[in-house]
Amino acid sequence: MSEKNQSQNTENLGELLKIRREKLAALQEAGKNPFEITKYDVTHHSSDVKENFEELEGKSVSLAGRIMSKRVMGKASFCHIQDLKGTIQVYVARDNIGEDSYKDFKKYDIGDIVGISGEVFKTKTGEISIHATSVTLLSKSLQILPEKYHGLTNTDTRYRQRYVDLIMNEEVKDTFVKRSKIIKEIRNFLDEREFMEVETPMLVANAGGAAARPFETHYNALDEDVKLRISLELYLKRLIVGGLEKVYEIGRVFRNEGVDTRHNPEFTLMELYQAYTDYYGMMDLTESMFKYLAEKVCGSSVITYNGIEIDFGKPFERITMVDCIKKYAGIDFDEVKTDEEAKALAREKNIEFEERHTKGDIVNLFFEEFCEKNLIQPTFVMDHPLAISPLTKKKPDDPEKVERFELFINTWEMCNAYSELNDPIDQRERFAKQEEAFANGDEEANHTDEDFLNALSIGMPPTGGIGYGIDRLVMLLTDSPAIRDVLLFPTMKPLNGVKDENGVSSEAVEAPKAEPEKIDFSKVEIEPLFKDFVDFETFSKSDFRAVKVLACEAVPKSKKLLKFTLDDGTGENRTILSGIHAYYEPEELVGKTCIAIVNLPPRPMMGIDSCGMLISAVHHEEGEEKLHLLMVDDHIPAGAKLY
């Protein structure tokens, strides 16, 4: 777009916003201020009218919603209004609503919220509509909605301004309606089995129950530093001690960690505990629950995620962690006797570990490296190492392992469950090992919780427990590529350094500046151009394509690499790894359109084949390397070839 056209568009936008305010001022001056209206009686939603047309035809109804389109045609006009359940056409005629009301209606804008009363009918083209007898302006929109044809596609704007996203993208609204249904059905499932829903503290002195760094804050009234909870576990177990035999909680937890396609610092967790059962009982309950949720929410026990069919109707596979590693890595850790042997195997397989790690930690690292990527269909991975399970009962026949399972679906850990440790002496010893790990640099280690130990000393019955993240479950059941797509208000990096709620500036949103940003390149150092020529035939064999970033996440155990899942226009997702984590956080790049070379041979990196190369621009500034991923207009489709 030329500078002249950009300036003209900015001026036009400013003029349109000015006109909307002038329209509001005229209404207020005429005693028709829409913001003074306090209520409107709604009898039906759009879908109610459409689904019950035969019953409602010719009858009077009242609806309210936002004007999404409008066609003015002399003495009669059409508009579409959008409410919670969809859109419906409205026929507005001067003779039916009166001359003054019709004059007002003609001045209404896209985005205005109106109340419509009228009769249900069907047009000659067969569209179910409302023949308006009155139109009431309930709220004046002073901003301009995104252009309908292209909609709101920029992911950063969608997440920051979810209210606009919900207006413009029907599928987004459907996702959050489905999320609400998922939580409702979890409650229904557990209520039918006589579980009791409870609430436990969010502000705690000791944030335990999971391996995660907590957020810290200060309680002014008590002049005491406290933490935001990272888990629900330890308080729920106290209730089992108190005799509440089946308890669960659905609530927010907070973990001071990075943000990627499957992680958000605050998320919703479901944890339940049941007395007098073990992890086998929890497996049966989990399998039943996930099948129930798929059938209730998706209408079938077979769902599709990212084109892959996942079957909740078949019995879930059950495999021990050691057997899983044996299956996918060819190593039997039951034959490995010492920490040093385990570390030697890790060096041989190029698996990074820390000196403090034990055999149990190494087993888990092998599982993450070789096994997780193969677990697509629902699979219970059982019998974890004692070293990574500080709150779990040991297996009586193998004290190096514990009675624990994780449910994996689509390569994701979906659920974590135990036969809960109820021996207070053993638990104190486990806490001591965790304190030692913390002293050796493990910031995610648990700390000793004396009150919890006191509760165990009172006596806790044999108990099974389950915990899983609601957000990741919603991603799976709604076929959503990133956790931000299932959070109404995800955590976002502040805009331009503004540390306001959700990263949104408290200043009024302005129209784009007419003058382009002026950038100082005086300190930029550019790498010298190549003196050697490459022949045209060789260069022409490089296939440069536009690619859409479907997902982006940090590669575990790597500080540099980001793993991109890309739409390259072929219908099959492409994976490319790029060492640009120092310059970008993964969530910034989801939804962007980039340029990649797509015909390079696969290159193994950290056990993952990188199939191509994303193109970046690099320069030096005051001795520091600067990198910018080459991103282009989102209107360019995936697979478009560059010439």
GUMI-257501 format. One line per field, with one value per residue (C-alpha): x, y, z; residue in one letter. Coordinates in steps of 0.2 Angstrom, whole numbers, plus 5000, padded with zeros to 4 digits. Each point is the difference from the previous one (the first is absolute). Layout:
BEGIN
u c(X / ...)
v c(Y / ...)
w c(Z / ...)
residu c(A / ...)
end
This chain:
BEGIN
u c(5000 / 5007 / 5003 / 4987 / 4987 / 5004 / 4998 / 4984 / 4993 / 5005 / 4991 / 4985 / 5000 / 5001 / 4986 / 4989 / 5003 / 4996 / 4984 / 4994 / 5003 / 4990 / 4986 / 5000 / 5000 / 4985 / 4991 / 5003 / 4995 / 4984 / 4996 / 5004 / 5016 / 5002 / 5011 / 4986 / 4990 / 5002 / 4991 / 4991 / 4988 / 5007 / 4988 / 5011 / 5017 / 5004 / 5001 / 4984 / 4991 / 5008 / 4998 / 4982 / 4994 / 4985 / 4993 / 5006 / 4995 / 4989 / 5003 / 5008 / 5017 / 5013 / 5019 / 5015 / 5018 / 5013 / 4998 / 5012 / 4994 / 4988 / 4992 / 4989 / 4988 / 4989 / 4985 / 5005 / 5017 / 5008 / 5012 / 5008 / 5001 / 5011 / 4996 / 5007 / 4993 / 5003 / 4994 / 4983 / 4994 / 4988 / 4989 / 4997 / 4987 / 4996 / 4981 / 5001 / 5012 / 4995 / 5009 / 5011 / 5005 / 5005 / 5010 / 5010 / 5002 / 5008 / 5013 / 5005 / 5017 / 5007 / 5004 / 4985 / 4990 / 4981 / 4984 / 4989 / 4981 / 4990 / 4992 / 5009 / 4998 / 5010 / 5006 / 4997 / 5018 / 4995 / 5010 / 4992 / 4999 / 4992 / 4988 / 5004 / 4986 / 5012 / 5019 / 5008 / 5018 / 5007 / 5019 / 5009 / 5017 / 5013 / 5014 / 5000 / 5000 / 5012 / 4995 / 4988 / 5008 / 5017 / 4994 / 5012 / 5014 / 5015 / 5003 / 5008 / 4985 / 4988 / 5007 / 5002 / 4983 / 4990 / 4984 / 5002 / 5006 / 4983 / 4990 / 5010 / 5004 / 4985 / 5011 / 5009 / 4983 / 4996 / 5017 / 4996 / 4982 / 5007 / 5013 / 4986 / 4991 / 5016 / 5001 / 4982 / 5001 / 5015 / 4990 / 4985 / 5011 / 5008 / 4983 / 4992 / 5014 / 4997 / 5016 / 4998 / 5007 / 5010 / 5011 / 5017 / 5012 / 5009 / 5011 / 5012 / 5015 / 5007 / 4996 / 5002 / 4992 / 5009 / 5017 / 4999 / 5006 / 4986 / 4996 / 5003 / 4991 / 4998 / 4985 / 5000 / 4987 / 5012 / 5016 / 5004 / 5007 / 4988 / 5000 / 4986 / 4996 / 5008 / 4989 / 4984 / 5007 / 5005 / 4985 / 4988 / 5010 / 4997 / 4981 / 5002 / 5009 / 4984 / 4989 / 4993 / 5003 / 4997 / 5005 / 5005 / 5004 / 5000 / 5010 / 5014 / 5018 / 5015 / 5018 / 5014 / 5005 / 5001 / 4986 / 4998 / 4987 / 4995 / 5005 / 4993 / 5006 / 4983 / 4989 / 4985 / 5003 / 4988 / 5006 / 4990 / 5004 / 4991 / 5003 / 5002 / 5006 / 5017 / 5007 / 4991 / 4983 / 5006 / 5004 / 4982 / 4993 / 5010 / 4997 / 4981 / 5001 / 5009 / 4988 / 4985 / 5007 / 5003 / 4983 / 4991 / 5010 / 5004 / 4986 / 5012 / 5013 / 5011 / 5007 / 5012 / 5014 / 5010 / 4995 / 5004 / 4986 / 5000 / 4989 / 4994 / 4989 / 5013 / 5009 / 5015 / 5017 / 5009 / 5019 / 5014 / 5012 / 5014 / 4992 / 4995 / 5019 / 5004 / 4987 / 5006 / 5018 / 5006 / 5007 / 4994 / 5003 / 4995 / 5018 / 5008 / 5005 / 5009 / 4999 / 5016 / 4994 / 4985 / 5010 / 5012 / 4985 / 4994 / 5017 / 4999 / 4983 / 5004 / 4987 / 5004 / 4999 / 5007 / 5013 / 4987 / 4989 / 4997 / 4996 / 4981 / 5003 / 5009 / 4986 / 4988 / 5011 / 5001 / 4981 / 4998 / 5013 / 4995 / 4982 / 4988 / 5000 / 4993 / 4986 / 4985 / 4986 / 4995 / 5014 / 5002 / 5019 / 5002 / 5013 / 5011 / 5017 / 4999 / 5012 / 4987 / 4985 / 5002 / 4981 / 4997 / 5000 / 5014 / 4996 / 5001 / 5010 / 5011 / 5004 / 5010 / 4983 / 4984 / 4981 / 4998 / 4993 / 4999 / 4988 / 5007 / 4989 / 5007 / 5017 / 4994 / 5000 / 4981 / 4999 / 5011 / 4994 / 5006 / 4997 / 5003 / 5014 / 4992 / 5015 / 5005 / 5018 / 5003 / 4993 / 5011 / 5015 / 4994 / 4998 / 5018 / 5006 / 4990 / 5008 / 5017 / 4996 / 4995 / 5016 / 5009 / 4991 / 4983 / 4989 / 4984 / 5003 / 4987 / 5003 / 4996 / 4982 / 4999 / 4981 / 4997 / 5012 / 4989 / 4985 / 5008 / 5005 / 4981 / 4998 / 4995 / 4991 / 5007 / 4995 / 5001 / 5002 / 4999 / 5005 / 4998 / 5000 / 4983 / 5008 / 5009 / 4985 / 4990 / 5013 / 4998 / 4981 / 4999 / 5014 / 5009 / 5019 / 5005 / 4995 / 4997 / 4986 / 4990 / 5004 / 4989 / 5013 / 5018 / 5015 / 5008 / 5017 / 4997 / 4998 / 5014 / 5005 / 4983 / 4998 / 4981 / 4987 / 5002 / 5013 / 4988 / 5004 / 4988 / 5001 / 4987 / 5002 / 5006 / 4998 / 5016 / 5012 / 5001 / 5019 / 5010 / 5011 / 5018 / 5013 / 5018 / 5012 / 5016 / 5007 / 4996 / 5014 / 4996 / 5010 / 5010 / 4992 / 5006 / 5013 / 4997 / 4986 / 4988 / 4994 / 4981 / 4996 / 5006 / 4991 / 4984 / 4999 / 4997 / 4981 / 4995 / 4982 / 4989 / 4995 / 4987 / 5006 / 4987 / 5009 / 5017 / 5008 / 5017 / 5009 / 5003 / 5017 / 5006 / 5002 / 5001 / 4988 / 4982 / 4989 / 4989 / 4985 / 4996 / 4987 / 5009 / 4985 / 5002 / 4987 / 5013 / 5008 / 5019 / 5012 / 5014 / 5012 / 5008 / 5013 / 4991 / 4993 / 5012 / 4990 / 4982 / 4988 / 4990 / 4983 / 5005 / 5002 / 4984 / 4989 / 5014 / 5004 / 5019 / 5012 / 5009 / 5010 / 4990 / 5011 / 5015 / 5004 / 4993 / 5013 / 4999 / 5001 / 4997 / 4992 / 4988 / 5001 / 5000 / 4993 / 5006 / 5006 / 4991 / 5007 / 5006 / 5009 / 5016 / 5010 / 5012 / 4997 / 5013 / 5008 / 4983 / 4992 / 4982 / 4989 / 4983 / 4989 / 4994 / 4982 / 4988 / 4982 / 4987 / 4990 / 5014 / 4993 / 5010 / 5011 / 5001 / 5017 / 5012 / 5008)
v c(5000 / 5017 / 5013 / 5011 / 4986 / 4996 / 5018 / 5001 / 4985 / 5006 / 5017 / 4990 / 4989 / 5016 / 5008 / 4985 / 4999 / 5019 / 4997 / 4986 / 5012 / 5014 / 4987 / 4997 / 5018 / 5003 / 4986 / 5007 / 5017 / 4993 / 4991 / 4983 / 4996 / 4981 / 4999 / 5005 / 4984 / 4988 / 4984 / 4992 / 4985 / 4986 / 4985 / 4990 / 4998 / 4998 / 4981 / 4999 / 5008 / 4990 / 4983 / 5003 / 5010 / 4989 / 5004 / 5019 / 5005 / 5015 / 5002 / 5015 / 4998 / 5011 / 4998 / 5010 / 5000 / 5009 / 5006 / 4991 / 5005 / 5013 / 5004 / 5016 / 5000 / 5015 / 4996 / 4983 / 4993 / 4984 / 4996 / 4985 / 5000 / 4989 / 4993 / 4986 / 4986 / 5007 / 5012 / 5004 / 5012 / 5014 / 5009 / 5018 / 5010 / 5019 / 4996 / 4988 / 5008 / 5019 / 5013 / 5007 / 4983 / 4995 / 5016 / 4996 / 4982 / 5005 / 5009 / 4985 / 4993 / 4982 / 4995 / 5010 / 4989 / 5000 / 4993 / 4993 / 4996 / 4993 / 4985 / 4985 / 4996 / 4993 / 5010 / 4995 / 4993 / 4989 / 5009 / 5000 / 5018 / 5013 / 5013 / 5014 / 5010 / 5009 / 5003 / 5007 / 5005 / 4993 / 5004 / 5011 / 4992 / 5014 / 4989 / 4991 / 4981 / 4991 / 4999 / 4985 / 4991 / 4998 / 5000 / 5001 / 4989 / 5007 / 4988 / 5013 / 5012 / 4985 / 4995 / 5018 / 5005 / 4984 / 5011 / 5004 / 4982 / 4993 / 5012 / 4997 / 4981 / 4989 / 4985 / 5009 / 5002 / 4982 / 4994 / 5010 / 4993 / 4983 / 5004 / 5004 / 4984 / 4990 / 5007 / 4997 / 4982 / 4996 / 5006 / 4989 / 4985 / 5002 / 5005 / 4984 / 4990 / 5010 / 5010 / 5017 / 5016 / 5010 / 5016 / 5002 / 5015 / 5009 / 5010 / 4988 / 5000 / 4985 / 4996 / 4981 / 4986 / 5002 / 5003 / 5019 / 5017 / 5010 / 5018 / 5010 / 5015 / 5009 / 5000 / 5017 / 4997 / 4986 / 5008 / 4983 / 4993 / 4987 / 4990 / 4997 / 4981 / 4989 / 4985 / 4995 / 4984 / 5003 / 5008 / 4988 / 4986 / 5008 / 4999 / 4981 / 4999 / 5010 / 4986 / 5007 / 4985 / 5007 / 5018 / 5010 / 5018 / 5009 / 5016 / 5011 / 4996 / 5011 / 4994 / 5012 / 4993 / 5004 / 5002 / 4989 / 4991 / 4988 / 5011 / 5016 / 5006 / 4999 / 4986 / 4990 / 4983 / 4986 / 4989 / 4986 / 4988 / 4985 / 4990 / 4981 / 4998 / 5000 / 5005 / 4986 / 5007 / 5017 / 4992 / 4993 / 5017 / 5010 / 4989 / 5001 / 5019 / 5004 / 4988 / 5009 / 5017 / 4996 / 4993 / 5014 / 5015 / 4993 / 4988 / 4985 / 4990 / 5003 / 5017 / 5009 / 5011 / 5008 / 4987 / 4985 / 4989 / 4996 / 4986 / 5001 / 4985 / 4987 / 4995 / 5011 / 4992 / 4997 / 4999 / 5003 / 5014 / 4988 / 4989 / 5016 / 5005 / 4982 / 5001 / 5016 / 5002 / 4982 / 5002 / 4990 / 5011 / 4985 / 4994 / 5017 / 4999 / 5016 / 5019 / 5000 / 4986 / 5011 / 5015 / 4991 / 4995 / 5018 / 5005 / 4987 / 5005 / 5019 / 5003 / 5016 / 4997 / 5009 / 4993 / 4999 / 4988 / 4982 / 4985 / 5004 / 5017 / 4992 / 4988 / 5014 / 5010 / 4984 / 4999 / 5018 / 4998 / 4984 / 4996 / 5015 / 5004 / 4982 / 5000 / 5006 / 4989 / 5000 / 4992 / 4997 / 5001 / 4992 / 4997 / 5015 / 5001 / 5005 / 5014 / 5011 / 4995 / 5007 / 4998 / 4983 / 4982 / 4989 / 4983 / 4987 / 4988 / 5013 / 5015 / 5010 / 5003 / 5007 / 4997 / 5014 / 5002 / 5014 / 5000 / 5005 / 5005 / 5008 / 5000 / 5011 / 4996 / 5001 / 4994 / 4995 / 4988 / 4990 / 4988 / 5014 / 4999 / 4999 / 4995 / 5016 / 4993 / 4996 / 5016 / 5010 / 4991 / 5004 / 5018 / 5000 / 4994 / 5014 / 5013 / 4993 / 5001 / 5018 / 5004 / 4992 / 5012 / 4992 / 5015 / 4989 / 4988 / 4999 / 5006 / 4992 / 5003 / 4997 / 5002 / 4988 / 4988 / 5002 / 4996 / 4984 / 4996 / 5001 / 4986 / 5000 / 4985 / 4992 / 5013 / 5002 / 5017 / 5008 / 5017 / 5007 / 5017 / 5006 / 5011 / 4986 / 4989 / 5014 / 5002 / 4981 / 5000 / 5016 / 4996 / 5016 / 5002 / 5011 / 5002 / 5019 / 4994 / 4993 / 5014 / 5015 / 5011 / 4992 / 5007 / 5012 / 5010 / 5018 / 5012 / 5012 / 4997 / 5005 / 4989 / 5001 / 4986 / 4988 / 5011 / 5012 / 5019 / 5010 / 5014 / 5001 / 4989 / 5011 / 4999 / 4995 / 5014 / 5009 / 5002 / 4983 / 4996 / 5008 / 4987 / 5005 / 4989 / 5010 / 4987 / 4985 / 4989 / 4989 / 4984 / 5003 / 4994 / 4984 / 5003 / 4983 / 4997 / 4986 / 4994 / 5003 / 4982 / 4995 / 5015 / 4996 / 4983 / 5008 / 4999 / 5015 / 5000 / 5009 / 4990 / 5003 / 4996 / 4989 / 4996 / 5005 / 4993 / 5000 / 4984 / 4991 / 5000 / 5014 / 5018 / 5005 / 4990 / 5003 / 4987 / 5006 / 4991 / 5008 / 4999 / 5000 / 4998 / 4982 / 4994 / 4992 / 5009 / 5004 / 5001 / 5012 / 5003 / 5017 / 5007 / 5016 / 4998 / 5014 / 5012 / 4994 / 4992 / 4986 / 5008 / 5015 / 4990 / 4990 / 5005 / 5010 / 4998 / 4996 / 4995 / 4984 / 4989 / 4984 / 4988 / 4998 / 4982 / 4997 / 5004 / 4991 / 5012 / 4994 / 4985 / 5009 / 5001 / 5018 / 5001 / 5016 / 5017 / 5016 / 5016 / 5013 / 5017 / 5002 / 5015 / 5007 / 5015 / 5006 / 4983 / 4991 / 4989 / 5004 / 4988 / 5003 / 4985 / 5005 / 5002 / 5005 / 5006 / 4987 / 5001 / 4990 / 4982 / 4985 / 4992 / 5016 / 4999 / 5014 / 5006)
w c(5000 / 4995 / 5013 / 4992 / 5001 / 5018 / 5005 / 4991 / 5008 / 5017 / 4997 / 4994 / 5016 / 5011 / 4991 / 5002 / 5018 / 5001 / 4991 / 5012 / 5015 / 4991 / 4997 / 5019 / 5004 / 4989 / 5008 / 5017 / 4995 / 4994 / 5016 / 4993 / 5010 / 4998 / 5015 / 5011 / 4996 / 5014 / 4994 / 4985 / 5001 / 4989 / 4997 / 4987 / 4993 / 4981 / 5001 / 5009 / 4986 / 4987 / 5009 / 5004 / 4984 / 4997 / 5018 / 5000 / 4982 / 5000 / 5019 / 5008 / 5008 / 5008 / 4997 / 5004 / 4992 / 4990 / 4982 / 4989 / 4983 / 4993 / 4983 / 4999 / 4985 / 5000 / 5011 / 5005 / 5006 / 5006 / 5014 / 5009 / 5018 / 5010 / 5018 / 5011 / 4989 / 4982 / 4988 / 4992 / 4986 / 5005 / 4987 / 5005 / 4991 / 5002 / 5000 / 5014 / 5013 / 4996 / 4990 / 5014 / 5006 / 4982 / 4998 / 5016 / 4994 / 4984 / 5010 / 5011 / 4997 / 4999 / 5018 / 5008 / 5012 / 4997 / 5007 / 4986 / 5003 / 4985 / 4992 / 4994 / 4981 / 4986 / 4985 / 4982 / 4999 / 5015 / 5014 / 5017 / 5005 / 5012 / 4993 / 5012 / 5008 / 5011 / 5001 / 5016 / 5000 / 5017 / 4998 / 4988 / 4993 / 4999 / 4993 / 4983 / 4999 / 4989 / 4982 / 4999 / 4984 / 5008 / 5018 / 5015 / 4996 / 5009 / 5014 / 5012 / 4998 / 5001 / 5017 / 5007 / 4994 / 5003 / 5000 / 4982 / 4996 / 5007 / 4989 / 4984 / 5001 / 5003 / 5002 / 5015 / 5009 / 4997 / 5008 / 5016 / 5000 / 4999 / 5013 / 5012 / 4996 / 5003 / 5018 / 5002 / 4995 / 5011 / 5015 / 4994 / 4998 / 5017 / 5009 / 4993 / 5009 / 5016 / 5000 / 5010 / 4992 / 5012 / 5000 / 5007 / 5003 / 4986 / 5011 / 5009 / 5011 / 4991 / 4982 / 4998 / 4991 / 4983 / 4993 / 4995 / 5006 / 5009 / 4998 / 5016 / 5007 / 5017 / 5012 / 5007 / 5014 / 5008 / 4993 / 4993 / 4983 / 4993 / 4983 / 4988 / 4999 / 4987 / 5004 / 5009 / 5007 / 5018 / 5006 / 4992 / 5008 / 5017 / 4997 / 4996 / 5018 / 5006 / 4994 / 4984 / 4990 / 4982 / 4997 / 4984 / 4996 / 4983 / 5002 / 4994 / 5004 / 4997 / 4994 / 4997 / 4983 / 4982 / 4988 / 4984 / 4991 / 5014 / 5015 / 5008 / 5017 / 5008 / 4994 / 5006 / 5009 / 5005 / 5015 / 5008 / 5014 / 5005 / 5016 / 5000 / 4982 / 4991 / 4983 / 4991 / 5007 / 4993 / 4983 / 4999 / 5005 / 4988 / 4985 / 5004 / 5002 / 4984 / 4990 / 5008 / 4997 / 4981 / 4998 / 5009 / 4993 / 4982 / 4997 / 4998 / 5009 / 4984 / 4998 / 4987 / 5006 / 4986 / 4988 / 5011 / 5006 / 5019 / 5007 / 5018 / 4997 / 5000 / 5016 / 5004 / 4998 / 5016 / 5000 / 5013 / 4998 / 4999 / 4987 / 4990 / 4999 / 4996 / 4985 / 4993 / 5005 / 5002 / 5017 / 5015 / 5016 / 5011 / 4995 / 5005 / 5018 / 5004 / 4997 / 4991 / 4988 / 4996 / 4997 / 4988 / 4990 / 5000 / 4993 / 4987 / 4994 / 5001 / 5013 / 5011 / 5019 / 5016 / 5011 / 5014 / 4990 / 5006 / 4990 / 5003 / 4992 / 4985 / 4997 / 4999 / 4988 / 4989 / 5000 / 4995 / 4986 / 4992 / 5006 / 5001 / 4981 / 4997 / 5012 / 4989 / 5005 / 5019 / 5010 / 5018 / 5004 / 5017 / 5014 / 5000 / 5009 / 5018 / 4997 / 4991 / 5010 / 5018 / 5005 / 4993 / 5008 / 4996 / 4991 / 5013 / 4989 / 4992 / 5012 / 4987 / 4991 / 5005 / 4997 / 4988 / 4982 / 4988 / 4986 / 4983 / 4985 / 4984 / 5007 / 5015 / 5018 / 5004 / 5017 / 5016 / 5013 / 5015 / 5014 / 5012 / 5013 / 5017 / 5011 / 5009 / 5004 / 4982 / 4995 / 5011 / 4993 / 4982 / 5005 / 5006 / 4984 / 4991 / 5011 / 4996 / 4981 / 5003 / 5008 / 4985 / 4988 / 4996 / 5002 / 4997 / 5014 / 5014 / 5018 / 5016 / 5005 / 5019 / 5001 / 4986 / 5009 / 5016 / 4990 / 4994 / 5018 / 5005 / 4987 / 4981 / 4993 / 4984 / 4986 / 4982 / 4992 / 4982 / 4994 / 4982 / 4991 / 4994 / 4987 / 4991 / 5000 / 4992 / 4987 / 4996 / 5000 / 4989 / 4988 / 5006 / 4995 / 5015 / 5018 / 4997 / 4988 / 5015 / 5013 / 4999 / 5007 / 4998 / 5007 / 4988 / 4999 / 5004 / 4985 / 4998 / 5018 / 5007 / 5016 / 5000 / 5002 / 4985 / 4993 / 4993 / 5001 / 5011 / 4986 / 4987 / 4985 / 4986 / 4981 / 4991 / 4999 / 4983 / 5001 / 4999 / 5015 / 4998 / 5004 / 5004 / 4990 / 5003 / 5013 / 4989 / 4994 / 4985 / 4995 / 4984 / 4984 / 4993 / 4986 / 4992 / 4988 / 5000 / 4983 / 4997 / 4998 / 5017 / 5008 / 4991 / 5008 / 5017 / 5003 / 5010 / 5006 / 5012 / 5015 / 5014 / 5018 / 5007 / 5016 / 5008 / 5016 / 5009 / 4997 / 5017 / 5006 / 4987 / 5005 / 4981 / 4990 / 4996 / 4991 / 4987 / 4993 / 4983 / 4987 / 4984 / 4989 / 4996 / 5013 / 5011 / 5014 / 4999 / 5015 / 5000 / 5014 / 5002 / 5012 / 5004 / 5017 / 5006 / 4989 / 5001 / 5012 / 4992 / 5002 / 4991 / 4984 / 4999 / 4986 / 4991 / 4981 / 4997 / 4986 / 5000 / 4988 / 4999 / 4990 / 5011 / 5006 / 5018 / 5013 / 5017 / 5015 / 5018 / 4993 / 4989 / 4981 / 4994 / 4982 / 4993 / 5006 / 5005 / 4993 / 5012 / 4998 / 5011 / 5004 / 5014 / 5010 / 5013 / 5000 / 5003 / 4987 / 4995 / 4992 / 4992 / 4993 / 4982 / 5002 / 4986 / 4997 / 5007 / 4984 / 4991 / 5001 / 5006 / 4986 / 4990 / 4990 / 5000 / 4984)
residu c(M / S / E / K / N / Q / S / Q / N / T / E / N / L / G / E / L / L / K / I / R / R / E / K / L / A / A / L / Q / E / A / G / K / N / P / F / E / I / T / K / Y / D / V / T / H / H / S / S / D / V / K / E / N / F / E / E / L / E / G / K / S / V / S / L / A / G / R / I / M / S / K / R / V / M / G / K / A / S / F / C / H / I / Q / D / L / K / G / T / I / Q / V / Y / V / A / R / D / N / I / G / E / D / S / Y / K / D / F / K / K / Y / D / I / G / D / I / V / G / I / S / G / E / V / F / K / T / K / T / G / E / I / S / I / H / A / T / S / V / T / L / L / S / K / S / L / Q / I / L / P / E / K / Y / H / G / L / T / N / T / D / T / R / Y / R / Q / R / Y / V / D / L / I / M / N / E / E / V / K / D / T / F / V / K / R / S / K / I / I / K / E / I / R / N / F / L / D / E / R / E / F / M / E / V / E / T / P / M / L / V / A / N / A / G / G / A / A / A / R / P / F / E / T / H / Y / N / A / L / D / E / D / V / K / L / R / I / S / L / E / L / Y / L / K / R / L / I / V / G / G / L / E / K / V / Y / E / I / G / R / V / F / R / N / E / G / V / D / T / R / H / N / P / E / F / T / L / M / E / L / Y / Q / A / Y / T / D / Y / Y / G / M / M / D / L / T / E / S / M / F / K / Y / L / A / E / K / V / C / G / S / S / V / I / T / Y / N / G / I / E / I / D / F / G / K / P / F / E / R / I / T / M / V / D / C / I / K / K / Y / A / G / I / D / F / D / E / V / K / T / D / E / E / A / K / A / L / A / R / E / K / N / I / E / F / E / E / R / H / T / K / G / D / I / V / N / L / F / F / E / E / F / C / E / K / N / L / I / Q / P / T / F / V / M / D / H / P / L / A / I / S / P / L / T / K / K / K / P / D / D / P / E / K / V / E / R / F / E / L / F / I / N / T / W / E / M / C / N / A / Y / S / E / L / N / D / P / I / D / Q / R / E / R / F / A / K / Q / E / E / A / F / A / N / G / D / E / E / A / N / H / T / D / E / D / F / L / N / A / L / S / I / G / M / P / P / T / G / G / I / G / Y / G / I / D / R / L / V / M / L / L / T / D / S / P / A / I / R / D / V / L / L / F / P / T / M / K / P / L / N / G / V / K / D / E / N / G / V / S / S / E / A / V / E / A / P / K / A / E / P / E / K / I / D / F / S / K / V / E / I / E / P / L / F / K / D / F / V / D / F / E / T / F / S / K / S / D / F / R / A / V / K / V / L / A / C / E / A / V / P / K / S / K / K / L / L / K / F / T / L / D / D / G / T / G / E / N / R / T / I / L / S / G / I / H / A / Y / Y / E / P / E / E / L / V / G / K / T / C / I / A / I / V / N / L / P / P / R / P / M / M / G / I / D / S / C / G / M / L / I / S / A / V / H / H / E / E / G / E / E / K / L / H / L / L / M / V / D / D / H / I / P / A / G / A / K / L / Y)
end
